[in-house]
Amino acid sequence: MSVEDYAKLKAEKIGTYVCFQETYDPIEYAKFHPAGTPKADYLWRLTCMDRAQEGGINDVGIGVLFGLVDYRFEILAMMEHARHLEEDYGCGPHTVSFPRIEPAEGTPFSLPENIPHPVSDKDFMKIIAIIRIAMPYTGIIISTRERPEMRDKLVKYGVSQISAASETNPGGYEEDNKSNEAKPYEKTGNTGAQFTLGDHRSLDEVISMMIDGGYIPSFCTGCYRKGRVGADFMDLAKPGLIKEYCKPNAMFTFREYLEDYASPATKEKGLRLLKELTQTFSKEELKRRVEGNLCKIGDGERDLYF
């Protein structure tokens, strides 16, 4: 998109703008994008985050498709991209995404035996850990491409955002098309799916897993709505001050989910977790405010945030 088009997105008050480079190797990029204007232009794609910043968008998200080229090159390139954004615009990437190639219709090289540079589970966990150390301020996203057991491990290595109950084919979220049954590549047929899913658990099942690990499933959008974005967000995130907002807001939105959508079993253990977490606040005033808002949500109030 052009700077002018990014300015239109900004005017519509979007949150984080995300665009994957797919690969930072210009030679390989040309092989995977042989046609199409301007998508086939490597430098135009590479500088999309610059144009987004110039168009006024505060937060941007980057990512590559692991498996196209040597993952060690891609990691270094992403770190350099982040450094460039920080030096030139005062704000590194708000999120980094880590998709691995999964089988997709009409894409022979995506089959397991044809992936150009496959990334093992061990190396993938190492990739997540390296970026978490290099960019402690950023949100790390893992999609439902990954298997349940892999996603459950990765939250321990630094992943902070995961999806659930995803569909990748047009119309996939229509009620009649929903199913939690696993659909391996060989059985998908001509569905138009962008790629094969690895994790077919429902949202409630994923939330339940997070609770078992002692994590707070958060649905918070408070920072966007309070204007804590871009460089202002980074000023809070880098020294760790953002937790003063993130933890309470996560607890509030989690309580809303438990009240309105959770299964009885998930709600029961979720409420226990919230009770335990409430006792971890060192500041008594903050603890009282959190307890008060949690009670209000339990009594029917909604959309409370700091």
N, C-alpha and C positions, 0 to 999 in steps of 0.2 A: 504494500500500500504506500501511497505518497504521504508526505507530511500533512497535506491538507486533509486527506482521508483519516489519518490518525487523530487530527484535531476534531473531526466529526465524532469519532468514538469517545474522545475525552468529553465532548459536549453532552454525550448521552450518559456520562458518569459511570463508565465501566470500571471494574475493579482492576485486576492484574491482566495485562495483555501478554499472552503466551504464544510463542512461535518457535518451533524446533528448527535448528539448522539442518538436522538429519545427519549430516557429516560435515566436518570442518575441512576435509581434504578436498581441494578444488578439482583435482583430477578425477577422483572417484565420484564427486558430486555430479560432474558432467555426464558420467556414465549412467547414473541413476535418474538424472533429469535431462534427457536428451532433447526435449522440446518443451514448448510452452513459454509464453511471454507474460510476465517477467520471471516466472519461477525458475526457468533454466539459467538465469543470470546469477551466478554464484555470489558476486559482490553485492548485488541488489538484495539478495536474501540475507547475506551476512550483516548488512548495515540496517536491517529493518528495525532493530532496537534503537539505533541512533535516531532514525526518523520518528519513531514512536515518542522518544524523549523530546525531540524538537517539536512534536505535535502537542506536547503538554501532558502526555500520559506519565503518571508518577511511578508506577510499578510494572516491571516487565519480568517475564519468565522465559528461561532458555532450556534447551535440551538437545540431545542427539539420539539417533536410533542405533543402539549398540549392536554390533554384528556386521556393519558395513565395512569398517576399517579397524585397524589395531586400536583397541580400547585405550591403550596408554597415550596414544596421540590425541584421542578425543578428550581425555581428562585434562591434559595440559592445555588444549585449545579452549576448553570451557573456562578453565582458570584464567587464561589470558583475556578471554572475552569479559569475564567478570571484572578483572583489573581495569580493562579499558573503560567499562561503564562507570566504575567508581572514580577513575581519574578524570574522565571527561564530563560526567554528569552528576558526580557526587553521590551515586546510588548504585550499588551492585544489584544483581538479579534478586527479585523477591522470591522466586521459586526456581528450582532446577528439577527437570524431569528425566527419568531413566528408563525409557522403554527399550526392551530387547526385541529383536525380530521374532515375530511369530508367524506361522503359516497364514497366507492371505490368498484369496482367489485371484488367478491370473498373474501371479508373481512367483515364477518357478524358483528363483533364488532364495525365497523365504522358507522353503522346505528345509527341515533340519539337516539333511545331507548336502544341501547346496549353499548354506549360509557362508558368505565369504570369510568372515572372521568371528566364529562363534565365541561367546563369552560364557565360561563355566559358572556354576553357582558360586564357587569359592571366589573367583575373580570378581563376580558381580557384587558380592558382599564387601570385598576390598574396595571396589569403586565407590560404593555408598559411604564407607568409612572415611576414605580420603577426602571426598568432597565435603563431608560433614566437618572434618578438621579444617579444611582450607576455607570454607565459607560457613562458619558457625551461625551466622545470622540468617541464612536462607532457609526457605521451606523446601524440603525434599519430597518429591511426589513419586509414588509407585502406583501403577494402575492395576487393573484386574487381568492384565496379561500374565502376571506371575501366579504361580500355584499357591494355594492357601498356606502350605507349610513354609514356603519361601517368604511370603508376605509377613507371616507371623514372626519369622526370624528378623526380617529387615527393620522392623520397628525398633529393635534393640540396637541397630547399627547407625541410627540417625534419621530414619524416615519419619516425617512429621505429618504427611498428608496421604491418605489412601482413599480410593474410590470403592464403591460397593454396588452390587446388583447392576452392573453396567451392560449396555447393549451397544454394538458397533455397526449394526445394519440400519439402513433407513427405515423408520417406522418401528424400530425395535422396542420402543417404550409404550406402544399401543397395548392395551390390557390383554388382548387375545394372543399376543406374541410372547408374553412373559413366561419364562420357565427357568427354574433353577437347575434343571437337568443338564449335565455336562454334554457338550456337543463338540466332539473332536473334529479336526479339520476334514477328515475323510467323509464325515456324515453331514457336513453343513449344507451341501448342495449349492445352488445358485442363489444365495441369500443376499449377496452384496455386502457381506460383512467386511469391515476394514481389516480385521485381523482376528485370530482365534483367541478366545478368552481362556485363562487358566484357572481363575477363581470364580466359581458360580454360586458362592454363598449369598444368602439374602443379606440385606442391610442389618437386620436384627442379629444374625449370626456373627457378622463382622464386629458389631458393637459388643456382643457378648464376649468375643475373643479379646477385645481391647480391655474390657473390664477385668477379665481374668488375669491380664498382665499388669493390672494396677494403673492403666492409662485412662486419661479423661477424654472420651470422644467429644470433640468440640465442633459446634456448628456456628461459631462466632463470626460476625461480620462487623463487629464494633469499630475496629480501626478504620475501615473504609468510611463508616458513617460519622465518625468523630474527626475525620481528617488526619489520622495518624498514618500517613502514606509517604512514599518516596523517601527523601532524605530525613524527614522528621521521624519516620518509622525506624530507619537505620540508626538514628541517634539514640533511640530507645533499645533497639534490638542488640546492637553490638556490645554494650556494657551489661546486658541482661536485665535492664529496667523494665522491658516490655512485659515480663512475667507478672508485674503488679496489676496489669490489665488482663493478660491472657488467661491466667489461672481462674480468677473470678468469673470472667465472661464465659470461659469453657464450661465451668460448673453450672452457670445459669442456663446455657443453651442445652447442656446435657440433661438437666432437670426437665426442661421443656420436652425433650425427646422422650424421656422416660414416662412423663405424664400422658403424652398425646399419642405415641406410636409404639412403644416397646411392648414386647410380650410380657406376661406376668412374671416369668422367671428372670428375664433380663431386668425388668423394673426392680424386682426385689434386691438383686445383688448390686444393681446400679445405685440404689438409694443407700445401701451399706457403704459403698465406696465414697459417695459424697459425704456421708457422715464422718468417715475417717479423714478425708481430705480437709474438711472444715477445721479439724483440730490442729492442722499443720501450719496455720497462719500465726506468725510470731507477733504481729501487731493486733492488739485487742480491738481497736476501733475498726480495722478492716475486717477482722473476723466477725464482729457484730453485724456489719453491713452485709457481708456475704450471707450469714445466717438469716438475716431479715429478708433479703431478696429471694433466697431459696424457699422460705416459708410463703412469701407472696406468690411465687410461681406454683407451689403446691395448692394454694387457695384459688388459683385460676388466673392470676395476672400473667401477662406475656410480654416479651420483648424488653426485658430489663438488661441493661449493660452499662459498664463504666466507660 
